[in-house]
Amino acid sequence: MRQVTIVILLFFIPEIFIQAQGKYSEKKTNFSSARYDEFSPSFDGDSIVFCSDRQEELFIRHLGPDKKGLLNLFYARMDDSSARQIPLIFGPELNSPYNNGPITFDSSGTYAIYCRNMAKGKLSGAGKQGGDNLGLYTAELIDGKWIHINPFRYNNPGFSILTPCLTPDGQYLYFSSDMPGGYGGADIYMCKKEGNDWNSPVNLGSIINTPGNEISPYITESGELFFASDGHPGLGKKDLFLSKRVNNEWLRPVHLDPPLNSGYDDFSLITDNSFSKGYFSSDRDGSDDIYEFETVVPQLYNCDSLKENNYCFQFWDNKNPGSDTLKAVFEWQFSDGAVIKGASVEHCFPGAGKYWAFLKVTDTITGENFTVRDSLFFGIEDYKQPYITSKDTLFVSGKAAFNALRSNLPGFKTEEYIWDFGDGESALGPEVVHQYSDPGHYKVKLGIKGKENNKSGSVTYCIFKPVIVMKSNE
């Protein structure tokens, strides 16, 4: 039995492109003050817990060497009201007469890890004696009180461990530390939970950490890592960045767009799983304050290059490769109606679908069909990806149409279409029109946000397509 072989002619190599683009809205929370510092928020049910040096709710005012109050944990309700809120002390059992916080919780809200001074001496007057470095402490909420407060096994008086973050399932702990062996000042580390304890800290590596300082890690349910750094290129001082672990490697961090970042210290971002809203800290208004934000157009990152669907194939008879002989005529018949003669032929089908190919071999002397090939059945599938339909060459000031209707994401429930035109402009929707102001080479990105079948949390598929914008030909 002779065989028919099909070979796909075109090959594509995917690549990763990361570029910071996005738009957000932000405003200072109604519980932030001009007099005191408020920073490093953490979700706790319908409240956020944060650090502050405010003293309204304390009977004893402990002062640090700079005459400012030492840090304690406070909480405030999350709501839409613009009315002024007065934060309340959180967990009096956790607040020592030293610096306390930030704090992180597991999804149940009954297990917490927080940061505080590893103080050896007693507080005296305007300062403390010894124990300046910071460490982590675990605590459990039982009958409304935080008990079983124990030091983290890797605390060390020779260095600090701070800004902890638990993953939602409570199985991984991320934190920042200046422990020996890192890449710079403070690096981000991760520990995995084993039983009731934690295994050895693992440095996240040189993609995340720099010779500068990386602090305030935050992990979403879908695996995005937000953190602050003064070592990666940014707008100045500490800036906010985003990365994700893919195939056991961290992606190059994405710098978040203004107004999340500014020329001041911006840090400690927390968000819902879809990065649609959340909170972050900044000293852009003269003191550390907490800001709430909403994402207007999500930033797109980790974008693959658009792979053009290929419907062209080569067919040949393994037993008689090459051209027709004088003794036989090879005739290929295809289910889309095409008939092509030749021992080896190429044929392009109209699109994805199920097809068959049939080979008939005729003796040129007798005119008889001495071989009739059984039909070969096969399917053609589009690449699983968002798809940008547009012209490759555009003109300045002309209206360019883009649509995503040929996207192929089986088993995916689309929630939003996100466009980034590469010139600082963005749009939403499956079909959009954009007008470029300047000629040049641009990378148009399309992100499709939604949910996989039977999975919680939103994900975004992203591709990019290069286009050329030329001066008007008018």
DRENDO-1510 file (C-alpha; in Angstrom, 1 decimal, always signed):
<recs>
REC; n; res; u; v; w
REC; 1; MET; +0.0; +0.0; +0.0 .
REC; 2; ARG; +1.5; +3.3; -1.1 .
REC; 3; GLN; +1.3; +6.2; +1.3 .
REC; 4; VAL; +0.5; +9.9; +0.8 .
REC; 5; THR; +2.6; +12.3; +2.9 .
REC; 6; ILE; +1.6; +15.8; +3.8 .
REC; 7; VAL; +4.2; +18.4; +4.8 .
REC; 8; ILE; +3.4; +21.9; +6.1 .
REC; 9; LEU; +5.6; +24.4; +4.2 .
REC; 10; LEU; +5.7; +27.3; +6.6 .
REC; 11; PHE; +7.3; +27.6; +10.0 .
REC; 12; PHE; +7.1; +30.3; +12.6 .
REC; 13; ILE; +9.2; +30.9; +15.7 .
REC; 14; PRO; +7.4; +32.6; +18.6 .
REC; 15; GLU; +9.2; +35.4; +20.5 .
REC; 16; ILE; +8.5; +37.4; +23.6 .
REC; 17; PHE; +8.0; +41.2; +23.5 .
REC; 18; ILE; +7.4; +43.2; +26.7 .
REC; 19; GLN; +6.7; +46.9; +26.6 .
REC; 20; ALA; +5.1; +49.1; +29.2 .
REC; 21; GLN; +1.8; +50.6; +28.0 .
REC; 22; GLY; -1.3; +51.3; +30.0 .
REC; 23; LYS; -3.6; +53.8; +31.6 .
REC; 24; TYR; -4.8; +54.0; +35.2 .
REC; 25; SER; -6.8; +56.3; +37.5 .
REC; 26; GLU; -5.7; +56.9; +41.1 .
REC; 27; LYS; -6.7; +59.0; +44.1 .
REC; 28; LYS; -5.6; +59.2; +47.7 .
REC; 29; THR; -7.6; +57.1; +50.1 .
REC; 30; ASN; -9.9; +58.9; +52.5 .
REC; 31; PHE; -8.1; +57.6; +55.6 .
REC; 32; SER; -4.6; +58.9; +54.5 .
REC; 33; SER; -3.5; +61.9; +56.4 .
REC; 34; ALA; -1.1; +64.9; +55.7 .
REC; 35; ARG; +0.4; +64.7; +59.1 .
REC; 36; TYR; +1.2; +61.0; +59.4 .
REC; 37; ASP; +2.6; +58.2; +57.2 .
REC; 38; GLU; +0.4; +55.4; +56.0 .
REC; 39; PHE; +1.8; +52.7; +53.7 .
REC; 40; SER; +2.1; +49.0; +52.9 .
REC; 41; PRO; -1.6; +48.0; +52.7 .
REC; 42; SER; -2.8; +44.3; +52.9 .
REC; 43; PHE; -6.2; +42.8; +52.2 .
REC; 44; ASP; -8.1; +41.4; +55.2 .
REC; 45; GLY; -11.7; +40.6; +54.3 .
REC; 46; ASP; -13.5; +43.9; +53.6 .
REC; 47; SER; -10.7; +45.9; +55.3 .
REC; 48; ILE; -7.1; +46.8; +54.5 .
REC; 49; VAL; -4.5; +46.7; +57.2 .
REC; 50; PHE; -1.5; +49.0; +56.9 .
REC; 51; CYS; +1.5; +50.6; +58.7 .
REC; 52; SER; +1.3; +54.0; +60.2 .
REC; 53; ASP; +3.1; +56.2; +62.7 .
REC; 54; ARG; -0.2; +57.9; +63.7 .
REC; 55; GLN; -0.9; +58.0; +67.5 .
REC; 56; GLU; -4.6; +58.9; +67.9 .
REC; 57; GLU; -5.6; +55.5; +69.3 .
REC; 58; LEU; -2.6; +54.9; +71.5 .
REC; 59; PHE; -2.3; +55.8; +75.2 .
REC; 60; ILE; +1.5; +55.8; +75.2 .
REC; 61; ARG; +3.3; +57.5; +72.4 .
REC; 62; HIS; +6.5; +55.7; +71.4 .
REC; 63; LEU; +8.9; +57.9; +69.5 .
REC; 64; GLY; +11.8; +56.8; +67.2 .
REC; 65; PRO; +15.1; +58.6; +66.9 .
REC; 66; ASP; +13.7; +61.0; +64.3 .
REC; 67; LYS; +11.0; +62.0; +66.9 .
REC; 68; LYS; +8.3; +60.5; +64.8 .
REC; 69; GLY; +6.0; +57.8; +66.2 .
REC; 70; LEU; +7.1; +54.2; +65.7 .
REC; 71; LEU; +5.0; +52.1; +63.3 .
REC; 72; ASN; +2.0; +50.2; +64.3 .
REC; 73; LEU; -0.7; +48.3; +62.4 .
REC; 74; PHE; -4.0; +50.0; +61.7 .
REC; 75; TYR; -7.1; +49.0; +59.6 .
REC; 76; ALA; -9.8; +50.8; +57.6 .
REC; 77; ARG; -12.8; +49.6; +55.7 .
REC; 78; MET; -12.8; +49.4; +52.0 .
REC; 79; ASP; -15.8; +51.3; +50.6 .
REC; 80; ASP; -16.8; +53.8; +48.0 .
REC; 81; SER; -17.5; +56.6; +50.5 .
REC; 82; SER; -15.5; +59.8; +50.3 .
REC; 83; ALA; -16.3; +60.5; +53.9 .
REC; 84; ARG; -13.2; +60.9; +56.2 .
REC; 85; GLN; -12.3; +57.6; +57.9 .
REC; 86; ILE; -10.3; +57.4; +61.1 .
REC; 87; PRO; -8.3; +54.2; +61.1 .
REC; 88; LEU; -8.3; +51.9; +64.1 .
REC; 89; ILE; -5.6; +49.9; +65.8 .
REC; 90; PHE; -5.4; +46.4; +64.3 .
REC; 91; GLY; -4.7; +43.4; +66.6 .
REC; 92; PRO; -3.4; +45.0; +69.8 .
REC; 93; GLU; -1.6; +41.7; +70.6 .
REC; 94; LEU; +0.6; +42.2; +67.5 .
REC; 95; ASN; +1.6; +45.8; +68.3 .
REC; 96; SER; +4.8; +45.8; +70.4 .
REC; 97; PRO; +6.5; +49.0; +71.6 .
REC; 98; TYR; +8.7; +48.9; +68.5 .
REC; 99; ASN; +8.1; +49.1; +64.8 .
REC; 100; ASN; +5.4; +46.8; +63.7 .
REC; 101; GLY; +4.3; +45.8; +60.1 .
REC; 102; PRO; +3.7; +45.3; +57.3 .
REC; 103; ILE; +1.5; +42.2; +57.6 .
REC; 104; THR; +0.1; +39.5; +55.3 .
REC; 105; PHE; -2.7; +37.0; +55.6 .
REC; 106; ASP; -3.7; +33.7; +54.1 .
REC; 107; SER; -7.1; +33.5; +52.4 .
REC; 108; SER; -8.8; +32.4; +55.6 .
REC; 109; GLY; -7.6; +35.5; +57.5 .
REC; 110; THR; -6.7; +33.4; +60.5 .
REC; 111; TYR; -3.0; +33.0; +59.8 .
REC; 112; ALA; -0.7; +36.0; +59.5 .
REC; 113; ILE; +3.0; +36.8; +59.1 .
REC; 114; TYR; +4.1; +40.3; +60.0 .
REC; 115; CYS; +7.3; +42.3; +60.4 .
REC; 116; ARG; +8.7; +43.9; +63.5 .
REC; 117; ASN; +12.0; +44.9; +65.1 .
REC; 118; MET; +13.9; +42.0; +66.7 .
REC; 119; ALA; +14.4; +44.2; +69.8 .
REC; 120; LYS; +16.7; +43.0; +72.6 .
REC; 121; GLY; +16.7; +46.1; +74.7 .
REC; 122; LYS; +13.9; +48.1; +76.2 .
REC; 123; LEU; +12.4; +51.2; +74.7 .
REC; 124; SER; +13.8; +54.2; +76.5 .
REC; 125; GLY; +12.6; +57.8; +75.9 .
REC; 126; ALA; +12.8; +58.7; +72.3 .
REC; 127; GLY; +14.4; +55.5; +71.0 .
REC; 128; LYS; +15.2; +51.9; +71.4 .
REC; 129; GLN; +18.3; +50.1; +72.5 .
REC; 130; GLY; +19.6; +47.4; +70.2 .
REC; 131; GLY; +17.6; +45.1; +68.0 .
REC; 132; ASP; +17.3; +47.6; +65.0 .
REC; 133; ASN; +17.0; +44.9; +62.4 .
REC; 134; LEU; +13.6; +43.6; +61.3 .
REC; 135; GLY; +12.3; +40.0; +61.3 .
REC; 136; LEU; +9.1; +38.1; +60.6 .
REC; 137; TYR; +6.7; +36.7; +63.1 .
REC; 138; THR; +3.8; +34.3; +62.6 .
REC; 139; ALA; +0.5; +34.5; +64.4 .
REC; 140; GLU; -2.9; +32.7; +64.5 .
REC; 141; LEU; -6.3; +34.3; +65.1 .
REC; 142; ILE; -8.3; +32.2; +67.6 .
REC; 143; ASP; -11.5; +33.5; +69.3 .
REC; 144; GLY; -10.9; +37.0; +68.1 .
REC; 145; LYS; -7.3; +37.3; +69.4 .
REC; 146; TRP; -3.9; +36.9; +67.7 .
REC; 147; ILE; -2.0; +34.2; +69.6 .
REC; 148; HIS; +0.9; +31.8; +69.1 .
REC; 149; ILE; +3.1; +34.6; +68.0 .
REC; 150; ASN; +6.4; +33.0; +67.0 .
REC; 151; PRO; +9.6; +34.2; +65.2 .
REC; 152; PHE; +10.3; +33.1; +61.7 .
REC; 153; ARG; +13.0; +30.4; +61.8 .
REC; 154; TYR; +15.3; +32.4; +59.4 .
REC; 155; ASN; +15.3; +35.6; +61.4 .
REC; 156; ASN; +18.9; +36.8; +62.1 .
REC; 157; PRO; +20.1; +39.8; +64.1 .
REC; 158; GLY; +22.8; +40.3; +61.4 .
REC; 159; PHE; +20.2; +41.3; +58.7 .
REC; 160; SER; +16.6; +42.3; +58.1 .
REC; 161; ILE; +13.7; +40.3; +56.7 .
REC; 162; LEU; +10.7; +42.5; +55.8 .
REC; 163; THR; +7.6; +43.2; +53.6 .
REC; 164; PRO; +6.2; +39.6; +53.7 .
REC; 165; CYS; +3.5; +38.4; +51.3 .
REC; 166; LEU; +1.7; +35.0; +51.4 .
REC; 167; THR; +0.2; +33.5; +48.3 .
REC; 168; PRO; -3.6; +33.1; +48.5 .
REC; 169; ASP; -3.2; +29.4; +49.2 .
REC; 170; GLY; -0.8; +30.1; +52.1 .
REC; 171; GLN; +1.8; +27.7; +50.6 .
REC; 172; TYR; +4.4; +30.2; +49.6 .
REC; 173; LEU; +5.9; +33.2; +51.3 .
REC; 174; TYR; +7.7; +36.0; +49.5 .
REC; 175; PHE; +9.7; +38.7; +51.3 .
REC; 176; SER; +12.6; +41.1; +51.0 .
REC; 177; SER; +15.9; +40.8; +52.8 .
REC; 178; ASP; +19.4; +42.1; +52.8 .
REC; 179; MET; +20.8; +38.7; +53.9 .
REC; 180; PRO; +24.2; +37.7; +52.6 .
REC; 181; GLY; +24.5; +36.2; +49.2 .
REC; 182; GLY; +22.1; +38.4; +47.3 .
REC; 183; TYR; +22.6; +40.7; +44.3 .
REC; 184; GLY; +22.5; +44.0; +46.1 .
REC; 185; GLY; +21.0; +45.9; +48.9 .
REC; 186; ALA; +17.7; +44.1; +49.5 .
REC; 187; ASP; +16.5; +41.1; +47.3 .
REC; 188; ILE; +13.2; +39.3; +47.0 .
REC; 189; TYR; +13.2; +35.7; +48.3 .
REC; 190; MET; +10.6; +32.9; +48.4 .
REC; 191; CYS; +10.0; +30.0; +50.9 .
REC; 192; LYS; +7.7; +27.0; +50.4 .
REC; 193; LYS; +5.7; +25.7; +53.3 .
REC; 194; GLU; +6.4; +22.2; +54.5 .
REC; 195; GLY; +4.1; +21.0; +57.2 .
REC; 196; ASN; +3.9; +23.7; +59.8 .
REC; 197; ASP; +7.3; +25.3; +58.9 .
REC; 198; TRP; +9.0; +26.9; +55.9 .
REC; 199; ASN; +11.9; +25.5; +53.8 .
REC; 200; SER; +15.1; +27.5; +53.1 .
REC; 201; PRO; +14.7; +30.9; +51.4 .
REC; 202; VAL; +15.3; +30.9; +47.6 .
REC; 203; ASN; +16.5; +34.1; +45.9 .
REC; 204; LEU; +14.3; +34.9; +42.9 .
REC; 205; GLY; +17.4; +35.6; +40.8 .
REC; 206; SER; +19.0; +38.3; +38.6 .
REC; 207; ILE; +15.9; +38.8; +36.4 .
REC; 208; ILE; +14.0; +40.2; +39.4 .
REC; 209; ASN; +16.8; +41.3; +41.7 .
REC; 210; THR; +19.4; +44.0; +41.0 .
REC; 211; PRO; +22.4; +45.7; +42.7 .
REC; 212; GLY; +19.7; +48.1; +44.1 .
REC; 213; ASN; +16.8; +47.3; +46.4 .
REC; 214; GLU; +13.7; +45.2; +45.6 .
REC; 215; ILE; +11.0; +45.2; +48.2 .
REC; 216; SER; +7.2; +44.8; +48.8 .
REC; 217; PRO; +6.5; +41.6; +46.7 .
REC; 218; TYR; +2.8; +40.9; +46.1 .
REC; 219; ILE; +1.5; +37.7; +44.4 .
REC; 220; THR; -1.9; +37.4; +42.8 .
REC; 221; GLU; -3.9; +34.2; +42.5 .
REC; 222; SER; -3.0; +34.0; +38.8 .
REC; 223; GLY; +0.7; +34.2; +39.6 .
REC; 224; GLU; +1.6; +37.8; +38.8 .
REC; 225; LEU; +4.4; +39.3; +40.9 .
REC; 226; PHE; +4.2; +43.0; +41.7 .
REC; 227; PHE; +7.2; +44.6; +43.5 .
REC; 228; ALA; +9.1; +47.8; +44.0 .
REC; 229; SER; +12.6; +48.5; +42.9 .
REC; 230; ASP; +15.1; +51.3; +42.7 .
REC; 231; GLY; +17.5; +49.1; +40.6 .
REC; 232; HIS; +15.5; +48.5; +37.5 .
REC; 233; PRO; +15.1; +51.5; +35.1 .
REC; 234; GLY; +12.2; +53.7; +36.1 .
REC; 235; LEU; +11.1; +57.3; +36.7 .
REC; 236; GLY; +13.2; +57.8; +39.8 .
REC; 237; LYS; +13.5; +56.4; +43.3 .
REC; 238; LYS; +11.4; +53.3; +43.9 .
REC; 239; ASP; +9.1; +52.3; +41.1 .
REC; 240; LEU; +6.5; +49.5; +40.7 .
REC; 241; PHE; +7.1; +46.5; +38.4 .
REC; 242; LEU; +5.2; +43.5; +37.3 .
REC; 243; SER; +6.5; +40.0; +36.3 .
REC; 244; LYS; +5.3; +36.4; +36.1 .
REC; 245; ARG; +6.9; +33.0; +36.2 .
REC; 246; VAL; +6.6; +31.2; +32.9 .
REC; 247; ASN; +8.2; +27.7; +32.3 .
REC; 248; ASN; +10.0; +28.0; +35.6 .
REC; 249; GLU; +11.6; +31.3; +34.7 .
REC; 250; TRP; +10.7; +34.9; +35.6 .
REC; 251; LEU; +9.8; +37.2; +32.7 .
REC; 252; ARG; +11.7; +40.5; +32.4 .
REC; 253; PRO; +9.9; +42.9; +34.7 .
REC; 254; VAL; +7.4; +45.4; +33.2 .
REC; 255; HIS; +7.5; +49.0; +34.5 .
REC; 256; LEU; +4.0; +50.1; +35.4 .
REC; 257; ASP; +2.8; +53.3; +33.7 .
REC; 258; PRO; +2.0; +56.6; +35.4 .
REC; 259; PRO; +0.1; +57.5; +37.4 .
REC; 260; LEU; +1.0; +54.3; +39.3 .
REC; 261; ASN; +4.6; +55.3; +39.0 .
REC; 262; SER; +6.0; +58.8; +39.5 .
REC; 263; GLY; +9.3; +60.5; +40.2 .
REC; 264; TYR; +8.8; +59.7; +43.9 .
REC; 265; ASP; +8.9; +56.5; +45.9 .
REC; 266; ASP; +6.0; +54.2; +44.7 .
REC; 267; PHE; +5.8; +50.8; +46.4 .
REC; 268; SER; +3.6; +48.2; +48.1 .
REC; 269; LEU; +1.0; +47.6; +45.4 .
REC; 270; ILE; -1.8; +45.1; +46.1 .
REC; 271; THR; -4.6; +44.3; +43.7 .
REC; 272; ASP; -7.5; +42.0; +42.9 .
REC; 273; ASN; -6.7; +38.9; +40.8 .
REC; 274; SER; -7.5; +40.6; +37.5 .
REC; 275; PHE; -5.5; +43.8; +38.2 .
REC; 276; SER; -8.6; +45.9; +37.7 .
REC; 277; LYS; -8.3; +47.8; +41.0 .
REC; 278; GLY; -6.2; +47.9; +44.2 .
REC; 279; TYR; -4.0; +50.1; +46.4 .
REC; 280; PHE; -0.4; +51.2; +46.5 .
REC; 281; SER; +1.8; +53.5; +48.5 .
REC; 282; SER; +3.6; +56.7; +47.5 .
REC; 283; ASP; +5.3; +59.7; +49.0 .
REC; 284; ARG; +4.4; +61.9; +46.0 .
REC; 285; ASP; +2.3; +64.3; +48.2 .
REC; 286; GLY; +4.9; +65.0; +50.9 .
REC; 287; SER; +4.4; +62.0; +53.2 .
REC; 288; ASP; +3.8; +58.3; +52.7 .
REC; 289; ASP; +0.1; +57.8; +51.7 .
REC; 290; ILE; -2.1; +55.0; +50.4 .
REC; 291; TYR; -3.7; +55.5; +47.0 .
REC; 292; GLU; -6.5; +53.5; +45.4 .
REC; 293; PHE; -6.4; +52.8; +41.7 .
REC; 294; GLU; -8.5; +51.4; +38.9 .
REC; 295; THR; -7.2; +50.0; +35.6 .
REC; 296; VAL; -8.8; +51.8; +32.6 .
REC; 297; VAL; -6.8; +49.9; +29.9 .
REC; 298; PRO; -4.7; +47.0; +31.1 .
REC; 299; GLN; -1.0; +46.9; +30.3 .
REC; 300; LEU; -0.1; +44.1; +27.9 .
REC; 301; TYR; +3.0; +42.1; +28.4 .
REC; 302; ASN; +4.5; +38.7; +27.6 .
REC; 303; CYS; +3.1; +39.1; +24.0 .
REC; 304; ASP; +3.9; +36.5; +21.3 .
REC; 305; SER; +4.4; +37.5; +17.7 .
REC; 306; LEU; +1.3; +36.9; +15.6 .
REC; 307; LYS; +1.5; +33.6; +13.8 .
REC; 308; GLU; -0.2; +33.6; +10.4 .
REC; 309; ASN; -2.4; +30.6; +10.0 .
REC; 310; ASN; -1.1; +28.4; +7.2 .
REC; 311; TYR; -3.5; +26.5; +4.9 .
REC; 312; CYS; -0.9; +25.4; +2.3 .
REC; 313; PHE; +0.4; +21.9; +2.1 .
REC; 314; GLN; +2.6; +19.7; +0.0 .
REC; 315; PHE; +1.4; +16.3; -1.1 .
REC; 316; TRP; +3.5; +13.5; -2.7 .
REC; 317; ASP; +3.5; +9.8; -3.2 .
REC; 318; ASN; +6.3; +8.1; -1.2 .
REC; 319; LYS; +6.7; +5.3; -3.6 .
REC; 320; ASN; +7.1; +7.5; -6.7 .
REC; 321; PRO; +8.7; +10.8; -5.7 .
REC; 322; GLY; +9.5; +13.4; -8.3 .
REC; 323; SER; +7.6; +14.4; -11.5 .
REC; 324; ASP; +5.3; +12.3; -13.7 .
REC; 325; THR; +6.8; +9.4; -15.7 .
REC; 326; LEU; +5.9; +8.5; -19.2 .
REC; 327; LYS; +4.0; +5.5; -18.0 .
REC; 328; ALA; +1.7; +7.1; -15.4 .
REC; 329; VAL; -0.3; +10.2; -14.7 .
REC; 330; PHE; -0.7; +11.3; -11.1 .
REC; 331; GLU; -4.0; +13.2; -10.4 .
REC; 332; TRP; -4.8; +14.6; -6.9 .
REC; 333; GLN; -8.4; +15.4; -6.1 .
REC; 334; PHE; -9.3; +17.5; -3.0 .
REC; 335; SER; -12.5; +17.9; -1.0 .
REC; 336; ASP; -12.6; +21.6; -1.7 .
REC; 337; GLY; -13.0; +20.8; -5.5 .
REC; 338; ALA; -9.4; +21.3; -6.6 .
REC; 339; VAL; -7.8; +18.8; -9.0 .
REC; 340; ILE; -4.1; +19.0; -9.6 .
REC; 341; LYS; -1.8; +16.7; -11.7 .
REC; 342; GLY; +1.6; +15.7; -10.6 .
REC; 343; ALA; +3.5; +13.2; -8.4 .
REC; 344; SER; +4.3; +16.0; -6.0 .
REC; 345; VAL; +1.8; +18.9; -5.7 .
REC; 346; GLU; +1.1; +21.9; -3.5 .
REC; 347; HIS; -2.3; +23.0; -2.6 .
REC; 348; CYS; -3.8; +25.8; -0.4 .
REC; 349; PHE; -7.1; +25.2; +1.3 .
REC; 350; PRO; -9.6; +28.1; +2.0 .
REC; 351; GLY; -9.3; +27.9; +5.8 .
REC; 352; ALA; -9.4; +25.7; +8.9 .
REC; 353; GLY; -11.6; +22.7; +8.7 .
REC; 354; LYS; -11.8; +18.9; +7.9 .
REC; 355; TYR; -10.6; +17.8; +4.4 .
REC; 356; TRP; -9.7; +14.8; +2.3 .
REC; 357; ALA; -7.2; +14.2; -0.5 .
REC; 358; PHE; -7.5; +11.4; -3.1 .
REC; 359; LEU; -4.8; +10.2; -5.5 .
REC; 360; LYS; -5.6; +8.5; -8.9 .
REC; 361; VAL; -2.8; +7.0; -11.0 .
REC; 362; THR; -3.5; +6.3; -14.7 .
REC; 363; ASP; -1.5; +4.2; -17.1 .
REC; 364; THR; -0.7; +6.5; -20.1 .
REC; 365; ILE; -0.5; +3.6; -22.5 .
REC; 366; THR; -3.6; +1.6; -21.6 .
REC; 367; GLY; -5.6; +4.5; -20.1 .
REC; 368; GLU; -6.5; +2.3; -17.1 .
REC; 369; ASN; -6.4; +3.3; -13.5 .
REC; 370; PHE; -3.9; +0.8; -12.2 .
REC; 371; THR; -3.8; +2.4; -8.8 .
REC; 372; VAL; -6.5; +4.2; -7.0 .
REC; 373; ARG; -5.5; +5.8; -3.7 .
REC; 374; ASP; -7.8; +5.6; -0.7 .
REC; 375; SER; -8.9; +9.0; +0.6 .
REC; 376; LEU; -6.7; +10.6; +3.2 .
REC; 377; PHE; -8.6; +12.5; +5.8 .
REC; 378; PHE; -7.1; +15.2; +7.9 .
REC; 379; GLY; -7.9; +18.4; +9.8 .
REC; 380; ILE; -6.5; +21.9; +9.6 .
REC; 381; GLU; -6.6; +24.0; +12.8 .
REC; 382; ASP; -5.9; +27.7; +13.3 .
REC; 383; TYR; -3.2; +28.6; +15.9 .
REC; 384; LYS; -4.6; +29.1; +19.4 .
REC; 385; GLN; -4.1; +32.8; +19.7 .
REC; 386; PRO; -5.7; +36.2; +19.5 .
REC; 387; TYR; -5.6; +37.4; +15.8 .
REC; 388; ILE; -5.2; +40.9; +14.4 .
REC; 389; THR; -6.8; +41.5; +11.1 .
REC; 390; SER; -5.4; +44.7; +9.6 .
REC; 391; LYS; -3.3; +46.1; +6.7 .
REC; 392; ASP; +0.4; +45.8; +7.1 .
REC; 393; THR; +1.1; +49.2; +5.7 .
REC; 394; LEU; -0.9; +52.3; +6.9 .
REC; 395; PHE; -0.7; +56.0; +6.2 .
REC; 396; VAL; -0.4; +59.0; +8.6 .
REC; 397; SER; -3.8; +60.6; +9.4 .
REC; 398; GLY; -5.6; +57.7; +7.7 .
REC; 399; LYS; -8.2; +55.7; +9.6 .
REC; 400; ALA; -6.8; +52.2; +10.1 .
REC; 401; ALA; -9.2; +49.4; +10.9 .
REC; 402; PHE; -8.2; +46.6; +13.3 .
REC; 403; ASN; -10.4; +43.7; +14.4 .
REC; 404; ALA; -10.0; +40.6; +16.5 .
REC; 405; LEU; -12.8; +38.5; +15.1 .
REC; 406; ARG; -10.6; +35.8; +13.7 .
REC; 407; SER; -9.1; +35.0; +17.1 .
REC; 408; ASN; -9.0; +31.3; +18.0 .
REC; 409; LEU; -9.2; +30.6; +21.8 .
REC; 410; PRO; -11.2; +27.4; +22.2 .
REC; 411; GLY; -12.5; +26.8; +25.7 .
REC; 412; PHE; -12.1; +30.5; +26.6 .
REC; 413; LYS; -14.8; +32.9; +27.7 .
REC; 414; THR; -13.8; +36.4; +26.5 .
REC; 415; GLU; -14.4; +39.3; +28.8 .
REC; 416; GLU; -12.5; +42.1; +27.1 .
REC; 417; TYR; -10.5; +43.0; +24.0 .
REC; 418; ILE; -7.6; +45.3; +24.7 .
REC; 419; TRP; -5.6; +47.2; +22.0 .
REC; 420; ASP; -2.3; +48.9; +22.3 .
REC; 421; PHE; -1.2; +50.7; +19.1 .
REC; 422; GLY; +2.4; +51.3; +20.1 .
REC; 423; ASP; +2.2; +55.1; +19.9 .
REC; 424; GLY; +0.9; +55.5; +23.5 .
REC; 425; GLU; -2.8; +55.1; +22.5 .
REC; 426; SER; -5.1; +52.3; +23.6 .
REC; 427; ALA; -8.6; +51.1; +22.9 .
REC; 428; LEU; -11.1; +48.5; +23.9 .
REC; 429; GLY; -13.4; +46.3; +21.8 .
REC; 430; PRO; -13.3; +43.6; +19.1 .
REC; 431; GLU; -13.3; +46.1; +16.2 .
REC; 432; VAL; -11.6; +49.4; +16.5 .
REC; 433; VAL; -10.3; +52.3; +14.3 .
REC; 434; HIS; -7.0; +54.1; +15.0 .
REC; 435; GLN; -5.3; +57.1; +13.4 .
REC; 436; TYR; -1.5; +57.5; +13.6 .
REC; 437; SER; +0.1; +60.9; +13.7 .
REC; 438; ASP; +3.6; +60.1; +12.8 .
REC; 439; PRO; +5.3; +57.7; +10.3 .
REC; 440; GLY; +7.3; +54.8; +11.6 .
REC; 441; HIS; +7.4; +51.2; +12.6 .
REC; 442; TYR; +4.9; +50.2; +15.3 .
REC; 443; LYS; +4.0; +47.0; +17.1 .
REC; 444; VAL; +0.3; +46.7; +17.5 .
REC; 445; LYS; -0.7; +44.6; +20.5 .
REC; 446; LEU; -4.0; +42.7; +21.0 .
REC; 447; GLY; -4.8; +41.3; +24.4 .
REC; 448; ILE; -7.9; +39.1; +25.0 .
REC; 449; LYS; -8.8; +38.9; +28.7 .
REC; 450; GLY; -11.2; +36.2; +30.0 .
REC; 451; LYS; -11.4; +32.9; +31.8 .
REC; 452; GLU; -10.5; +29.4; +30.8 .
REC; 453; ASN; -13.2; +26.7; +31.2 .
REC; 454; ASN; -13.4; +25.4; +34.8 .
REC; 455; LYS; -10.7; +27.7; +36.1 .
REC; 456; SER; -11.0; +30.6; +38.5 .
REC; 457; GLY; -9.3; +33.9; +37.9 .
REC; 458; SER; -8.8; +35.9; +34.7 .
REC; 459; VAL; -6.0; +35.5; +32.2 .
REC; 460; THR; -4.9; +37.5; +29.2 .
REC; 461; TYR; -3.7; +36.1; +25.9 .
REC; 462; CYS; -1.6; +38.7; +24.0 .
REC; 463; ILE; +0.0; +38.9; +20.6 .
REC; 464; PHE; +1.6; +41.7; +18.6 .
REC; 465; LYS; +1.9; +42.5; +14.9 .
REC; 466; PRO; +4.3; +44.9; +13.3 .
REC; 467; VAL; +2.9; +47.6; +11.0 .
REC; 468; ILE; +4.5; +50.3; +8.9 .
REC; 469; VAL; +3.0; +53.8; +8.9 .
REC; 470; MET; +4.0; +55.9; +5.9 .
REC; 471; LYS; +3.4; +59.6; +5.1 .
REC; 472; SER; +0.2; +60.3; +3.3 .
REC; 473; ASN; +0.3; +59.6; -0.4 .
REC; 474; GLU; -2.1; +62.4; -1.1 .
</recs>
